[in-house]
Amino acid sequence: CMQRVLSLQEDFQNEKPLLQLIIEQAGHKCLFLPKYHCELNPIEMVWAQTKQR
């Protein structure tokens, strides 16, 4: 609930997470992926194959 309220505030929308700032300052790109997405997370593909056996 509070996360939703804060996400609507303009000054919070433009803030980057600390981890993202550190990664970008080191010259890398930071890409946040959806959790447990089967096509974007390799371990989920492994678990899918394991479950089929």
C-alpha distance matrix in Angstrom:
0.0 3.8 5.4 5.3 6.5 8.8 10.0 11.3 13.3 16.8 17.8 15.0 15.9 19.4 18.9 20.1 19.2 22.0 23.3 23.8 25.7 27.9 28.8 29.6 31.7 33.7 34.6 32.5 29.9 26.4 25.1 21.8 22.2 20.0 19.9 22.6 24.1 27.6 29.4 27.9 27.8 31.4 30.7 29.0 32.4 34.2 32.3 32.9 36.6 36.7 35.2 37.8 40.7
3.8 0.0 3.8 5.3 5.0 6.1 8.4 10.1 11.1 14.6 15.0 12.3 13.9 17.2 16.3 17.9 17.0 19.5 21.3 21.9 23.4 25.7 26.9 27.6 29.4 31.6 32.7 31.0 28.6 25.3 24.4 21.4 22.5 20.8 20.8 23.9 25.4 29.0 30.7 28.7 28.6 32.2 31.5 30.3 33.7 35.5 33.8 34.6 38.3 38.3 37.2 39.9 42.7
5.4 3.8 0.0 3.8 5.5 5.2 6.0 8.7 10.2 13.2 13.5 10.3 11.3 14.5 13.6 14.8 13.9 16.8 18.3 18.6 20.3 22.7 23.6 24.3 26.3 28.4 29.3 27.4 25.0 21.6 20.6 17.6 18.8 17.3 17.6 20.9 22.2 25.9 27.3 25.2 25.2 28.8 28.4 27.3 30.6 32.5 31.1 31.9 35.5 35.8 34.8 37.5 40.2
5.3 5.3 3.8 0.0 3.8 5.5 5.1 6.5 9.2 12.2 13.6 10.9 11.0 14.7 14.8 16.2 16.1 19.4 20.8 20.5 22.3 25.0 25.6 25.9 28.2 30.4 30.9 28.9 26.1 22.9 21.5 18.6 19.4 17.7 18.5 21.6 22.5 26.2 27.4 25.6 26.1 29.8 29.7 28.2 31.3 33.5 32.1 32.5 36.1 36.7 35.5 37.9 40.9
6.5 5.0 5.5 3.8 0.0 3.8 5.5 5.5 7.0 10.7 12.0 10.0 11.0 14.6 14.7 17.0 17.2 20.2 22.2 22.0 23.2 26.1 27.1 27.2 29.1 31.6 32.3 30.7 28.1 25.0 24.0 21.4 22.6 21.2 22.1 25.3 26.1 29.9 31.0 29.0 29.5 33.3 33.2 31.8 34.9 37.1 35.7 36.2 39.8 40.4 39.2 41.7 44.7
8.8 6.1 5.2 5.5 3.8 0.0 3.8 5.3 5.3 8.6 9.0 6.5 8.3 11.5 11.2 13.6 13.8 16.7 19.0 18.8 19.7 22.6 23.9 23.9 25.5 28.2 29.0 27.6 25.2 22.3 21.8 19.4 21.2 20.3 21.3 24.8 25.7 29.5 30.4 28.0 28.4 32.1 32.2 31.2 34.3 36.4 35.3 36.0 39.5 40.1 39.3 41.8 44.6
10.0 8.4 6.0 5.1 5.5 3.8 0.0 3.8 5.5 7.7 8.9 6.2 6.0 9.7 10.1 12.1 12.8 16.2 18.0 17.2 18.5 21.6 22.3 22.1 24.2 26.8 27.1 25.5 22.8 19.9 19.0 16.7 18.3 17.6 19.1 22.6 23.0 26.8 27.4 25.1 25.9 29.7 30.0 28.9 31.8 34.2 33.3 33.7 37.2 38.0 37.3 39.6 42.6
11.3 10.1 8.7 6.5 5.5 5.3 3.8 0.0 3.8 6.3 8.8 7.6 7.1 10.7 12.1 14.7 16.1 19.4 21.4 20.2 21.2 24.6 25.3 24.7 26.7 29.5 29.6 28.2 25.3 22.7 21.8 19.7 21.2 20.4 22.2 25.6 25.7 29.4 29.9 27.8 28.9 32.7 33.2 31.9 34.7 37.2 36.3 36.5 40.0 41.0 40.1 42.2 45.3
13.3 11.1 10.2 9.2 7.0 5.3 5.5 3.8 0.0 3.8 5.6 5.5 6.4 9.2 10.5 13.7 15.4 18.3 20.8 19.8 20.1 23.5 24.8 23.9 25.5 28.6 28.9 27.9 25.4 23.0 22.7 21.0 23.0 22.7 24.4 27.9 28.2 32.0 32.3 29.9 30.9 34.6 35.2 34.2 37.0 39.4 38.6 39.1 42.5 43.4 42.8 45.0 48.0
16.8 14.6 13.2 12.2 10.7 8.6 7.7 6.3 3.8 0.0 3.8 5.4 5.1 6.8 9.2 12.6 15.1 17.9 20.5 18.9 18.8 22.4 23.6 22.2 23.7 27.0 26.9 26.2 23.8 21.8 21.7 20.7 23.0 23.2 25.3 28.9 28.8 32.5 32.4 29.9 31.1 34.8 35.7 34.9 37.5 40.0 39.6 40.0 43.2 44.4 43.9 46.0 49.0
17.8 15.0 13.5 13.6 12.0 9.0 8.9 8.8 5.6 3.8 0.0 3.8 5.6 5.8 6.9 10.7 13.0 15.3 18.3 17.0 16.4 19.9 21.5 20.3 21.3 24.7 25.0 24.7 22.7 20.8 21.3 20.4 23.2 23.7 25.6 29.3 29.5 33.2 33.1 30.3 31.2 34.8 35.6 35.2 37.8 40.1 39.8 40.5 43.7 44.7 44.4 46.7 49.5
15.0 12.3 10.3 10.9 10.0 6.5 6.2 7.6 5.5 5.4 3.8 0.0 3.8 5.5 5.3 8.5 10.2 13.0 15.7 14.7 14.8 18.1 19.6 18.8 20.2 23.3 23.8 23.0 20.9 18.5 18.8 17.4 20.1 20.4 22.0 25.8 26.2 29.9 30.1 27.3 28.0 31.5 32.1 31.7 34.5 36.6 36.2 37.1 40.3 41.1 40.8 43.2 46.0
15.9 13.9 11.3 11.0 11.0 8.3 6.0 7.1 6.4 5.1 5.6 3.8 0.0 3.8 5.7 8.2 10.6 13.9 16.0 14.2 14.7 18.3 19.1 18.0 19.9 22.9 22.8 21.7 19.1 16.9 16.7 15.6 18.0 18.5 20.6 24.3 24.2 27.9 27.7 25.0 26.2 29.8 30.8 30.1 32.7 35.1 34.8 35.4 38.5 39.7 39.4 41.5 44.4
19.4 17.2 14.5 14.7 14.6 11.5 9.7 10.7 9.2 6.8 5.8 5.5 3.8 0.0 3.8 6.5 9.9 12.6 14.8 12.6 12.4 16.2 17.0 15.4 17.1 20.3 20.1 19.5 17.2 15.6 16.1 15.7 18.7 19.9 22.1 25.8 25.6 29.2 28.6 25.6 26.8 30.3 31.5 31.2 33.6 36.0 36.1 36.8 39.7 40.9 41.0 43.0 45.8
18.9 16.3 13.6 14.8 14.7 11.2 10.1 12.1 10.5 9.2 6.9 5.3 5.7 3.8 0.0 3.8 6.6 9.0 11.6 10.1 9.7 13.3 14.7 13.7 15.0 18.1 18.6 18.1 16.2 14.3 15.3 14.7 18.0 19.3 21.0 24.8 25.0 28.6 28.3 25.1 25.8 29.1 30.0 30.1 32.6 34.7 34.7 35.8 38.7 39.6 39.8 42.1 44.7
20.1 17.9 14.8 16.2 17.0 13.6 12.1 14.7 13.7 12.6 10.7 8.5 8.2 6.5 3.8 0.0 3.8 6.4 8.3 6.4 6.6 10.1 11.1 10.4 12.2 14.9 15.5 14.6 12.8 10.6 12.0 11.7 15.2 17.0 18.6 22.3 22.6 26.0 25.6 22.2 22.7 25.9 26.8 27.2 29.7 31.6 31.9 33.1 35.8 36.7 37.2 39.5 41.9
19.2 17.0 13.9 16.1 17.2 13.8 12.8 16.1 15.4 15.1 13.0 10.2 10.6 9.9 6.6 3.8 0.0 3.8 5.5 5.3 6.5 8.9 10.2 10.8 12.5 14.6 15.9 14.6 13.2 10.4 11.8 10.8 14.3 15.9 16.8 20.4 21.3 24.6 24.7 21.2 21.1 24.1 24.6 25.2 28.0 29.5 29.6 31.2 33.9 34.5 35.0 37.5 39.8
22.0 19.5 16.8 19.4 20.2 16.7 16.2 19.4 18.3 17.9 15.3 13.0 13.9 12.6 9.0 6.4 3.8 0.0 3.8 5.4 5.1 6.3 8.7 10.0 10.6 12.6 14.6 13.9 13.5 11.3 13.5 13.1 16.6 18.5 19.0 22.4 23.6 26.7 26.7 23.1 22.6 25.2 25.6 26.7 29.4 30.5 30.8 32.7 35.2 35.6 36.4 39.1 41.0
23.3 21.3 18.3 20.8 22.2 19.0 18.0 21.4 20.8 20.5 18.3 15.7 16.0 14.8 11.6 8.3 5.5 3.8 0.0 3.8 5.4 5.2 6.2 8.7 10.0 10.9 12.9 11.5 11.2 8.7 11.1 10.8 14.2 16.4 16.8 19.9 21.0 23.8 23.8 20.1 19.4 21.8 22.2 23.6 26.2 27.2 27.7 29.7 32.0 32.4 33.4 36.0 37.9
23.8 21.9 18.6 20.5 22.0 18.8 17.2 20.2 19.8 18.9 17.0 14.7 14.2 12.6 10.1 6.4 5.3 5.4 3.8 0.0 3.8 5.5 5.2 6.1 8.5 10.0 10.9 9.4 8.2 5.9 8.5 9.1 12.8 15.5 16.7 19.9 20.4 23.2 22.7 19.0 18.9 21.5 22.5 23.7 25.9 27.4 28.1 29.7 32.0 32.9 33.9 36.2 38.2
25.7 23.4 20.3 22.3 23.2 19.7 18.5 21.2 20.1 18.8 16.4 14.8 14.7 12.4 9.7 6.6 6.5 5.1 5.4 3.8 0.0 3.8 5.5 5.2 6.0 8.6 10.0 9.8 9.7 8.7 11.8 12.8 16.6 19.3 20.5 23.7 24.2 27.0 26.3 22.6 22.6 25.1 26.1 27.4 29.6 31.0 31.8 33.5 35.7 36.5 37.6 39.9 41.9
27.9 25.7 22.7 25.0 26.1 22.6 21.6 24.6 23.5 22.4 19.9 18.1 18.3 16.2 13.3 10.1 8.9 6.3 5.2 5.5 3.8 0.0 3.8 5.5 5.2 6.4 9.0 9.0 10.2 9.5 12.9 14.1 17.6 20.5 21.2 24.1 24.8 27.4 26.8 23.0 22.5 24.5 25.3 27.1 29.3 30.2 31.2 33.2 35.1 35.7 37.2 39.5 41.2
28.8 26.9 23.6 25.6 27.1 23.9 22.3 25.3 24.8 23.6 21.5 19.6 19.1 17.0 14.7 11.1 10.2 8.7 6.2 5.2 5.5 3.8 0.0 3.8 5.5 5.2 6.8 5.6 6.8 6.4 10.1 11.9 15.2 18.5 19.4 22.1 22.4 24.7 23.8 20.0 19.7 21.5 22.7 24.6 26.4 27.5 28.8 30.6 32.4 33.2 34.8 36.9 38.6
29.6 27.6 24.3 25.9 27.2 23.9 22.1 24.7 23.9 22.2 20.3 18.8 18.0 15.4 13.7 10.4 10.8 10.0 8.7 6.1 5.2 5.5 3.8 0.0 3.8 5.3 5.1 5.0 5.7 6.7 10.4 12.8 16.3 19.7 21.2 24.1 23.9 26.3 25.0 21.2 21.6 23.5 25.2 26.8 28.4 29.8 31.2 32.7 34.5 35.7 37.2 39.1 41.0
31.7 29.4 26.3 28.2 29.1 25.5 24.2 26.7 25.5 23.7 21.3 20.2 19.9 17.1 15.0 12.2 12.5 10.6 10.0 8.5 6.0 5.2 5.5 3.8 0.0 3.8 5.3 7.3 9.2 10.4 14.2 16.4 19.9 23.2 24.5 27.3 27.4 29.8 28.5 24.8 24.9 26.6 28.1 29.9 31.6 32.7 34.2 35.9 37.6 38.6 40.2 42.2 44.0
33.7 31.6 28.4 30.4 31.6 28.2 26.8 29.5 28.6 27.0 24.7 23.3 22.9 20.3 18.1 14.9 14.6 12.6 10.9 10.0 8.6 6.4 5.2 5.3 3.8 0.0 3.8 5.8 8.9 10.5 14.3 16.7 19.9 23.3 24.3 26.8 26.9 28.9 27.6 23.8 23.7 24.9 26.4 28.6 30.0 30.9 32.6 34.5 35.9 36.8 38.7 40.7 42.1
34.6 32.7 29.3 30.9 32.3 29.0 27.1 29.6 28.9 26.9 25.0 23.8 22.8 20.1 18.6 15.5 15.9 14.6 12.9 10.9 10.0 9.0 6.8 5.1 5.3 3.8 0.0 3.8 7.0 9.7 13.2 16.3 19.3 22.9 24.4 26.8 26.4 28.2 26.5 22.8 23.2 24.5 26.4 28.4 29.5 30.7 32.6 34.2 35.5 36.8 38.7 40.3 42.0
32.5 31.0 27.4 28.9 30.7 27.6 25.5 28.2 27.9 26.2 24.7 23.0 21.7 19.5 18.1 14.6 14.6 13.9 11.5 9.4 9.8 9.0 5.6 5.0 7.3 5.8 3.8 0.0 3.8 6.6 9.8 13.0 15.7 19.4 20.9 23.2 22.6 24.4 22.7 19.0 19.4 20.7 22.8 24.7 25.8 27.0 29.0 30.4 31.8 33.1 35.0 36.6 38.3
29.9 28.6 25.0 26.1 28.1 25.2 22.8 25.3 25.4 23.8 22.7 20.9 19.1 17.2 16.2 12.8 13.2 13.5 11.2 8.2 9.7 10.2 6.8 5.7 9.2 8.9 7.0 3.8 0.0 3.8 6.5 10.0 12.7 16.4 18.3 20.7 19.9 21.9 20.1 16.5 17.4 19.2 21.4 22.8 24.0 25.7 27.4 28.5 30.2 31.7 33.3 34.8 36.8
26.4 25.3 21.6 22.9 25.0 22.3 19.9 22.7 23.0 21.8 20.8 18.5 16.9 15.6 14.3 10.6 10.4 11.3 8.7 5.9 8.7 9.5 6.4 6.7 10.4 10.5 9.7 6.6 3.8 0.0 3.8 6.5 9.7 13.2 15.0 17.7 17.2 19.6 18.3 14.6 15.2 17.5 19.3 20.5 22.1 23.9 25.2 26.4 28.3 29.7 31.0 32.8 34.9
25.1 24.4 20.6 21.5 24.0 21.8 19.0 21.8 22.7 21.7 21.3 18.8 16.7 16.1 15.3 12.0 11.8 13.5 11.1 8.5 11.8 12.9 10.1 10.4 14.2 14.3 13.2 9.8 6.5 3.8 0.0 3.8 6.3 9.9 12.2 14.8 13.9 16.4 15.0 11.4 12.5 15.2 17.3 17.9 19.4 21.6 22.8 23.6 25.7 27.3 28.3 30.0 32.3
21.8 21.4 17.6 18.6 21.4 19.4 16.7 19.7 21.0 20.7 20.4 17.4 15.6 15.7 14.7 11.7 10.8 13.1 10.8 9.1 12.8 14.1 11.9 12.8 16.4 16.7 16.3 13.0 10.0 6.5 3.8 0.0 3.8 6.8 8.9 12.0 11.6 14.6 14.0 10.6 11.2 14.5 16.0 16.1 18.2 20.4 21.0 21.9 24.4 25.8 26.4 28.3 30.8
22.2 22.5 18.8 19.4 22.6 21.2 18.3 21.2 23.0 23.0 23.2 20.1 18.0 18.7 18.0 15.2 14.3 16.6 14.2 12.8 16.6 17.6 15.2 16.3 19.9 19.9 19.3 15.7 12.7 9.7 6.3 3.8 0.0 3.8 6.3 8.8 7.9 10.9 10.5 7.2 8.3 11.9 13.4 12.9 14.9 17.5 17.9 18.4 21.1 22.6 23.1 24.8 27.5
20.0 20.8 17.3 17.7 21.2 20.3 17.6 20.4 22.7 23.2 23.7 20.4 18.5 19.9 19.3 17.0 15.9 18.5 16.4 15.5 19.3 20.5 18.5 19.7 23.2 23.3 22.9 19.4 16.4 13.2 9.9 6.8 3.8 0.0 3.8 6.5 5.8 9.5 10.1 7.9 8.7 12.5 13.4 11.9 14.4 17.1 16.7 17.0 20.1 21.5 21.3 23.2 26.1
19.9 20.8 17.6 18.5 22.1 21.3 19.1 22.2 24.4 25.3 25.6 22.0 20.6 22.1 21.0 18.6 16.8 19.0 16.8 16.7 20.5 21.2 19.4 21.2 24.5 24.3 24.4 20.9 18.3 15.0 12.2 8.9 6.3 3.8 0.0 3.8 5.6 8.9 10.8 8.9 8.0 11.5 11.3 9.9 13.1 15.2 14.3 15.1 18.4 19.2 18.9 21.3 24.0
22.6 23.9 20.9 21.6 25.3 24.8 22.6 25.6 27.9 28.9 29.3 25.8 24.3 25.8 24.8 22.3 20.4 22.4 19.9 19.9 23.7 24.1 22.1 24.1 27.3 26.8 26.8 23.2 20.7 17.7 14.8 12.0 8.8 6.5 3.8 0.0 3.8 6.0 8.8 8.1 6.6 9.5 8.8 6.6 9.8 11.9 10.8 11.3 14.7 15.5 15.2 17.5 20.2
24.1 25.4 22.2 22.5 26.1 25.7 23.0 25.7 28.2 28.8 29.5 26.2 24.2 25.6 25.0 22.6 21.3 23.6 21.0 20.4 24.2 24.8 22.4 23.9 27.4 26.9 26.4 22.6 19.9 17.2 13.9 11.6 7.9 5.8 5.6 3.8 0.0 3.8 5.7 5.5 5.8 9.0 9.7 7.2 9.2 12.2 11.8 11.4 14.6 16.3 16.0 17.5 20.6
27.6 29.0 25.9 26.2 29.9 29.5 26.8 29.4 32.0 32.5 33.2 29.9 27.9 29.2 28.6 26.0 24.6 26.7 23.8 23.2 27.0 27.4 24.7 26.3 29.8 28.9 28.2 24.4 21.9 19.6 16.4 14.6 10.9 9.5 8.9 6.0 3.8 0.0 3.8 5.7 5.7 7.3 8.2 5.1 5.8 9.3 9.2 8.2 11.1 13.2 13.1 14.2 17.3
29.4 30.7 27.3 27.4 31.0 30.4 27.4 29.9 32.3 32.4 33.1 30.1 27.7 28.6 28.3 25.6 24.7 26.7 23.8 22.7 26.3 26.8 23.8 25.0 28.5 27.6 26.5 22.7 20.1 18.3 15.0 14.0 10.5 10.1 10.8 8.8 5.7 3.8 0.0 3.8 5.9 7.2 9.6 7.7 7.0 10.7 11.8 10.6 12.6 15.4 15.8 16.3 19.2
27.9 28.7 25.2 25.6 29.0 28.0 25.1 27.8 29.9 29.9 30.3 27.3 25.0 25.6 25.1 22.2 21.2 23.1 20.1 19.0 22.6 23.0 20.0 21.2 24.8 23.8 22.8 19.0 16.5 14.6 11.4 10.6 7.2 7.9 8.9 8.1 5.5 5.7 3.8 0.0 3.8 6.4 9.1 8.3 8.7 11.8 13.1 12.9 15.0 17.2 18.0 19.1 21.7
27.8 28.6 25.2 26.1 29.5 28.4 25.9 28.9 30.9 31.1 31.2 28.0 26.2 26.8 25.8 22.7 21.1 22.6 19.4 18.9 22.6 22.5 19.7 21.6 24.9 23.7 23.2 19.4 17.4 15.2 12.5 11.2 8.3 8.7 8.0 6.6 5.8 5.7 5.9 3.8 0.0 3.8 5.6 5.6 7.1 9.3 10.4 11.2 13.3 14.9 16.0 17.6 19.9
31.4 32.2 28.8 29.8 33.3 32.1 29.7 32.7 34.6 34.8 34.8 31.5 29.8 30.3 29.1 25.9 24.1 25.2 21.8 21.5 25.1 24.5 21.5 23.5 26.6 24.9 24.5 20.7 19.2 17.5 15.2 14.5 11.9 12.5 11.5 9.5 9.0 7.3 7.2 6.4 3.8 0.0 3.8 5.4 5.2 6.6 8.9 10.0 11.0 12.7 14.6 15.9 17.6
30.7 31.5 28.4 29.7 33.2 32.2 30.0 33.2 35.2 35.7 35.6 32.1 30.8 31.5 30.0 26.8 24.6 25.6 22.2 22.5 26.1 25.3 22.7 25.2 28.1 26.4 26.4 22.8 21.4 19.3 17.3 16.0 13.4 13.4 11.3 8.8 9.7 8.2 9.6 9.1 5.6 3.8 0.0 3.8 5.3 5.0 6.3 8.6 9.9 10.5 12.3 14.5 15.9
29.0 30.3 27.3 28.2 31.8 31.2 28.9 31.9 34.2 34.9 35.2 31.7 30.1 31.2 30.1 27.2 25.2 26.7 23.6 23.7 27.4 27.1 24.6 26.8 29.9 28.6 28.4 24.7 22.8 20.5 17.9 16.1 12.9 11.9 9.9 6.6 7.2 5.1 7.7 8.3 5.6 5.4 3.8 0.0 3.8 5.4 5.1 6.1 8.7 9.7 10.5 12.5 14.8
32.4 33.7 30.6 31.3 34.9 34.3 31.8 34.7 37.0 37.5 37.8 34.5 32.7 33.6 32.6 29.7 28.0 29.4 26.2 25.9 29.6 29.3 26.4 28.4 31.6 30.0 29.5 25.8 24.0 22.1 19.4 18.2 14.9 14.4 13.1 9.8 9.2 5.8 7.0 8.7 7.1 5.2 5.3 3.8 0.0 3.8 5.5 5.0 6.3 8.6 10.0 10.9 13.1
34.2 35.5 32.5 33.5 37.1 36.4 34.2 37.2 39.4 40.0 40.1 36.6 35.1 36.0 34.7 31.6 29.5 30.5 27.2 27.4 31.0 30.2 27.5 29.8 32.7 30.9 30.7 27.0 25.7 23.9 21.6 20.4 17.5 17.1 15.2 11.9 12.2 9.3 10.7 11.8 9.3 6.6 5.0 5.4 3.8 0.0 3.8 5.4 5.2 6.2 8.7 10.1 11.3
32.3 33.8 31.1 32.1 35.7 35.3 33.3 36.3 38.6 39.6 39.8 36.2 34.8 36.1 34.7 31.9 29.6 30.8 27.7 28.1 31.8 31.2 28.8 31.2 34.2 32.6 32.6 29.0 27.4 25.2 22.8 21.0 17.9 16.7 14.3 10.8 11.8 9.2 11.8 13.1 10.4 8.9 6.3 5.1 5.5 3.8 0.0 3.8 5.4 4.9 6.1 8.7 10.2
32.9 34.6 31.9 32.5 36.2 36.0 33.7 36.5 39.1 40.0 40.5 37.1 35.4 36.8 35.8 33.1 31.2 32.7 29.7 29.7 33.5 33.2 30.6 32.7 35.9 34.5 34.2 30.4 28.5 26.4 23.6 21.9 18.4 17.0 15.1 11.3 11.4 8.2 10.6 12.9 11.2 10.0 8.6 6.1 5.0 5.4 3.8 0.0 3.8 5.4 5.2 6.5 9.2
36.6 38.3 35.5 36.1 39.8 39.5 37.2 40.0 42.5 43.2 43.7 40.3 38.5 39.7 38.7 35.8 33.9 35.2 32.0 32.0 35.7 35.1 32.4 34.5 37.6 35.9 35.5 31.8 30.2 28.3 25.7 24.4 21.1 20.1 18.4 14.7 14.6 11.1 12.6 15.0 13.3 11.0 9.9 8.7 6.3 5.2 5.4 3.8 0.0 3.8 5.5 5.2 6.8
36.7 38.3 35.8 36.7 40.4 40.1 38.0 41.0 43.4 44.4 44.7 41.1 39.7 40.9 39.6 36.7 34.5 35.6 32.4 32.9 36.5 35.7 33.2 35.7 38.6 36.8 36.8 33.1 31.7 29.7 27.3 25.8 22.6 21.5 19.2 15.5 16.3 13.2 15.4 17.2 14.9 12.7 10.5 9.7 8.6 6.2 4.9 5.4 3.8 0.0 3.8 5.5 5.6
35.2 37.2 34.8 35.5 39.2 39.3 37.3 40.1 42.8 43.9 44.4 40.8 39.4 41.0 39.8 37.2 35.0 36.4 33.4 33.9 37.6 37.2 34.8 37.2 40.2 38.7 38.7 35.0 33.3 31.0 28.3 26.4 23.1 21.3 18.9 15.2 16.0 13.1 15.8 18.0 16.0 14.6 12.3 10.5 10.0 8.7 6.1 5.2 5.5 3.8 0.0 3.8 5.5
37.8 39.9 37.5 37.9 41.7 41.8 39.6 42.2 45.0 46.0 46.7 43.2 41.5 43.0 42.1 39.5 37.5 39.1 36.0 36.2 39.9 39.5 36.9 39.1 42.2 40.7 40.3 36.6 34.8 32.8 30.0 28.3 24.8 23.2 21.3 17.5 17.5 14.2 16.3 19.1 17.6 15.9 14.5 12.5 10.9 10.1 8.7 6.5 5.2 5.5 3.8 0.0 3.8
40.7 42.7 40.2 40.9 44.7 44.6 42.6 45.3 48.0 49.0 49.5 46.0 44.4 45.8 44.7 41.9 39.8 41.0 37.9 38.2 41.9 41.2 38.6 41.0 44.0 42.1 42.0 38.3 36.8 34.9 32.3 30.8 27.5 26.1 24.0 20.2 20.6 17.3 19.2 21.7 19.9 17.6 15.9 14.8 13.1 11.3 10.2 9.2 6.8 5.6 5.5 3.8 0.0
